[in-house]
Amino acid sequence: RKIVLESMRRGAVSLAETVARGGENALRAYAEVEALAGERLLDNARMIRNLETGQPLTDDLLARIGEENALFRINVFDKEGRRVASNRGGRGRGQGARKGEIEPLLTGEASEIIIGYRQARFRSGDRFAAAVARQDGGALVVSVDAQRMLAFQKAAGVGRLIQDIGESPGVVYVVLQ
């Protein structure tokens, strides 16, 4: 009985260590996905900013860029934080961004920022956004639909790992601390 209990204890310790390593790897992988998505958005925003030096950023041009680059929304803001162009139209209709998000760009405190996740205001869903300062003041904000990113987090995250272990034969319960 003592040998069986010791064997079970070692197995449980080994399982706990494996879960911890798996959880850490899942968190690292997801952080890397977020970093790559943020860099992709910043690259697109920089490209759009560079285009602006040779031509005006019209709604039609932004719509084409958004479609070609799988960007959900591209908003261009002036120095006061008012939307002046968008790939989805609506110039002058509302602010189009939460001004606090782009304030560091408007004041010159930052040249680019990864805003991260945010809840869509007028449609259901989540977005992942980043922004860069425009050369003559203002900001360019680009975002993607975050549905696939969030689905990946659920499929590969720590919660899924714990759930899979809990469904294994012989496991009575799993507690994560």
Disulfide bonds with the S-S distance in Angstrom:
none
